[in-house]
Amino acid sequence: MSYNKAMKHINGHNKDKKYQPILGMPFEGLKEGQHIESSYSIACRTAESYHIKAKINNEWIKISEDFISEDEATTESFKLDEIYNNTRIYSDKDMHISGW
């Protein structure tokens, strides 16, 4: 679907609401029903291990060892979040998995 076709589709279905166009979306070249894989999906699919980072002095610093599963990292992240107040889970390829 082309960008112009997508905008016409959105505007035709929701006349009451105004939508801000999403600039830079790669609509061109996609076939009907095809989608672009999100960075989250790529991170989860390619991860071999997980670790936790915390924001310290405006920088994301690794604060944990590597975990085999995302569940183990999530459990530890809840514990560390009480200390650091802002933690995130990353893959071994340094891609953001979860956390705000």
C-alpha positions in Angstrom: 0.0 0.0 0.0 1.4 3.4 -0.9 1.6 6.2 1.6 -1.1 8.2 -0.3 -3.4 5.2 -0.4 -2.9 4.6 3.3 -3.8 8.3 4.1 -7.0 8.1 2.0 -7.9 4.9 3.7 -7.5 6.4 7.2 -9.3 9.6 6.3 -12.2 7.8 4.6 -12.9 5.7 7.7 -12.6 8.2 10.5 -14.0 11.6 9.3 -14.6 12.7 12.9 -11.0 12.2 14.0 -7.9 13.9 12.5 -4.8 11.6 12.3 -1.3 12.8 12.0 0.5 11.2 9.1 3.3 8.9 10.1 6.3 10.2 8.1 9.0 7.9 7.1 6.9 4.8 7.2 8.0 2.5 4.4 4.7 1.8 2.7 6.1 1.6 -0.8 7.1 -1.8 -1.9 4.9 -3.7 0.6 2.4 -6.2 -0.7 -1.1 -6.4 0.6 -1.2 -8.1 4.0 2.6 -7.8 4.4 4.0 -6.2 7.5 7.4 -4.9 8.8 8.8 -6.8 11.7 9.2 -4.6 14.8 12.6 -4.1 16.5 11.1 -5.8 19.6 10.3 -8.9 17.5 13.8 -8.9 16.0 15.4 -8.5 19.5 13.4 -11.4 20.9 14.0 -13.7 17.9 17.7 -13.1 17.8 18.5 -13.0 21.6 20.6 -15.7 23.1 20.8 -14.2 26.5 19.4 -11.1 28.4 20.8 -8.5 30.8 19.6 -5.5 32.7 20.6 -1.9 32.3 19.9 1.0 34.6 20.0 4.7 33.8 22.8 6.2 35.8 23.9 9.8 35.1 21.9 9.9 31.9 23.6 6.8 30.5 22.3 3.2 30.2 24.8 1.0 32.1 24.7 -2.8 32.4 24.1 -3.8 36.0 23.5 -7.5 35.9 25.0 -10.7 34.7 23.6 -12.4 31.6 20.4 -14.5 32.0 19.4 -17.4 29.8 15.7 -16.5 29.8 13.7 -13.3 29.6 11.7 -14.5 32.6 14.8 -14.6 34.8 15.8 -11.2 33.6 12.3 -9.8 34.3 12.3 -11.2 37.8 15.7 -9.7 38.6 14.7 -6.4 36.9 11.8 -6.0 39.4 14.2 -6.4 42.3 16.8 -4.0 40.8 14.1 -1.4 39.9 13.5 -0.7 43.6 17.2 0.3 43.9 17.8 2.0 40.5 14.2 3.2 39.9 14.6 2.8 36.1 15.7 -0.5 34.6 15.4 -2.1 31.1 16.0 -5.5 29.7 18.4 -5.8 26.7 19.4 -8.8 24.6 23.0 -9.9 24.2 23.0 -8.0 20.9 22.2 -4.9 23.0 18.7 -4.5 21.6 16.0 -3.1 24.0 13.5 -5.8 25.0 11.4 -4.3 27.7 11.1 -1.6 30.4 10.5 2.1 30.2 
